[in-house]
């Protein structure tokens, strides 16, 4: 019997139907996959299930009762968002139990000792390898992700836990930690709603599935009764090739960028070349130092030693403004915090990089800006109701394409992608892969940092592996198997390819 269900659920916005007649049944003791491309209606459905939005029609039932009549029923449903939503300058224990009044730690004074002791129980249960007194800013991304799940579970009334892309920034080893927690929760007679675009995870952890497309339910059933190809076809409405690769097909040329002996926070003595006509991949566990290397080259973080040259000329480190002016751009994995201006429109987010093209003696030309922004929307296939729409209301994939289009308007020499397909559906991933390939073939130096080996094998010409802040291998993607790459990622000595 379903514990959480919807009947004919619909949600309308001005000019848009986000959900239309959706039926859903969630059973306790099982993991239910909620599948669909970006913009399919998953987020709207979750908002209604958790009580943060109201349906235009249809009903939600929790344990046979309508939460519209008894809002306390929403306490039985917890939601963990895709983006990390913690207080970095507060402790692990404080984040775990906030708000304190909800978890029984409120009042005039908070007993910090009791808070820490109770936190240890949750940290042990969820396999979080952090001191409860440590600041969240100082713990690993995987521990932060698990902390979000643990925080949801401090709600004693929780029966249904909705996880939105909980593994988007995690390596395979860290994913197993999350899955272990999920399986333990199911043993405690809970239900999990799992949202993910990673097919291997869907089939590993899922029991049941529901597919949304364009706001409508198009398929549902048992995971054991559907193939990966059929599930992707249901999500996208068409067949997608599993064998397609996106490596540049141009001849690899001279070095665009040379890095020698670079040392900084969490890495040391990093040397590599980025060559014209290739996509250079970086693989490693979370915390291996990949992002820190890229942020140091770009100027976000301070370099302690080493040098960088671009097009044969010395590169100024520790200055992001000079990096942008010199033709280097870094696209962060945290779109929400570092990539977009969420309160501004799509037009304003793109237009901010077009000022040299759209500004005249009387200020910004509305006509020129609209024309230039529309060209980018068309060129990068950004799906939107209009350029005046707030960018935060676009799907993650369309936000990412807007960021890439904005970056390319500055005509960069080097473009660094850090986890560019995080939380993005399979079809949009393919579109972004094609964009990266086209850029590399046009002569832009492209670096791809990714936690997904399959993504790196599909796109990268070469793959550099890192472990504990050091390079452990440099491999030709076409000639190297996953076992060799995984060994290098874990620090096993590997013979680098002669490239």
Secondary structure, DSSP 4 states (H G I P E B T S, - for coil): -EEEEEEEEEEEETTEEEEEEEEEEEETTSEEEEE--TTSSHHHHHHHHTTSS--SEEEEEETTB-TTT-GGGGGGEEEE-SS----TTSBHHHHHH-STTTTT--SSS--HHHHHHHHHHHHHHTT--S-TTSBGGGS-HHHHHHHHHHHHHT-TT--EEEEESTTTT--HHHHHHHHHHHHHHHHTT-EEEEE-S-HHHHHHH-SEEEEEETTEEEEEEEGGGS-HHHHHHHHHSS---SS------SPP-SEEEEEEEEEETTEEEEEEEEETT-EEEEEE-TTSSHHHHHHHHHTSS-EEEEEEEETTEE---S-HHHHHHTTEEEE-S-IIIII--TTSBHHHHHHTT-HHHHEETTEE-HHHHHHHHHHHHHHTT---S-TTSBGGGS-HHHHHHHHHHHHHTT--SEEEEESTTTT--HHHHHHHHHHHHHHHHTT-EEEEE-S-HHHHHHH-SEEEEEETTEEEEEEEGGG--HHHHHHHHTT---PPP--
